[in-house]
Amino acid sequence: MSPLPVARAEIVVDLAAIRHNVRRLRELSGVQMMTVVKADGYGHGMSEVARAAREAGADWIGVATIAEALALRAGGDTGRVLCWLTVPGEDWAAAVSADVDVTAYSVAELDEIEAAVATSGRPARVQLKIDTGLSRGGAPVDTWPDVVAAARAGERAGTWRVTGIWSHLAASDEPEHPANDAQEAVFRDALAVAETAGLRPEVRHLANSAAAILRPSARFDLVRVGLASYGLDPAPGHTPDLGLRPAMTVRALLAQTKPLAAGASVSYGHTWTADTATSVGLVPVGYGDGVPRHASNTAQVQVDGKRRTIRGRVCMDQFVVDLDGDLPAAGEEVVLFGPGQHGEPTAQDWAEASGTISYEIVTRVGGRLTRRYVES
Ligand SMILES: *Cc1c(COP(=O)(O)O)cnc(C)c1O
């Protein structure tokens, strides 16, 4: 039965697995490791993951927003932290005062950072991001010489130190995709432009999890690893077995079990009908807790050592599983997903059942679920 303490529905995070994964990936890549903990550590808890990653040797922690970086500082993290997604009017001064490395995509952002340095009274640490073909954030290639020139001028003036130059790949989970070579070539050209202008960044970086594992040429000085740190596969079908361990288990207690007659239909819209007599169990979590409604009628959970398929639609607070005639007592443990070592489904299984990626499965779970940390 369920391990103590008994929670009605919870996320269990194995911090030893995260440490193991960070160590393994750092050893594999052979360069500096940035563990990415944005979006509340991909649903695993930002500060707890950051602490575990530091213990395992992470040189840097990466987040999207300034607010996330400041929350890390508030949680006691004193190491190097990079953030990379801002809007005009952002509190750059707070980031500079908190010794966070910030990312600039444009001269306008460098101007905002310069103003923040004036108020915070200390030089900033700035990294420059070039858009090498993802067409998401970053300096367009034609603006790069101007961004680099402004960055170098600020460095000479003592306004900041340019600590990094970086970019992000579009198709690192498809190692044969031509965008990988093309983006890496643009990145190398951008580094040459920066070097000619006199910039000497501490770290040049391009690789996320998939590229860190699958593309040694993209590792440069540092890899930014999110998903693989949590033990999930960033490129299903391509990743070799690295012995990574999924850190998240989502479990609940069955709220009710009962027999179901042949011909009875289940949940809203009656999208599933029992063609023979069976039994069902009520799982007290739903899309309000991040369980994808797209998992209706497809995903599986584990109850009493067996895989059980969701029947009917996932509701806001609950869903129903087929118990195939078994009638375990209410209170029996349900494992939605976990590492998979004991026959339970994995986050990857849920992703495939729901038409999404494991990133989304782990990041979206939350709602009323409580979180508990363990050491396996
Ligand atoms: C989220 C993110 C990462 C981490 O990506 P994974 O595929 O989870 O390793 C790296 N870099 C940037 C810019 C990101 O936004």
The ligand as a Gaussian input file, in Angstrom:
#p B3LYP/6-31G(d) Opt

LIG

0 1
 C       14.137000      25.713000     -21.333000
 C       15.424000      26.086000     -21.947000
 C       16.522000      25.220000     -21.903000
 C       16.438000      23.812000     -21.385000
 O       15.897000      22.988000     -22.393000
 P       15.799000      21.391000     -22.196000
 O       15.384000      20.903000     -23.514000
 O       14.761000      21.188000     -21.135000
 O       17.129000      20.933000     -21.768000
 C       17.737000      25.663000     -22.393000
 N       17.847000      26.910000     -22.899000
 C       16.800000      27.754000     -22.992000
 C       16.993000      29.086000     -23.593000
 C       15.561000      27.376000     -22.530000
 O       14.526000      28.216000     -22.632000

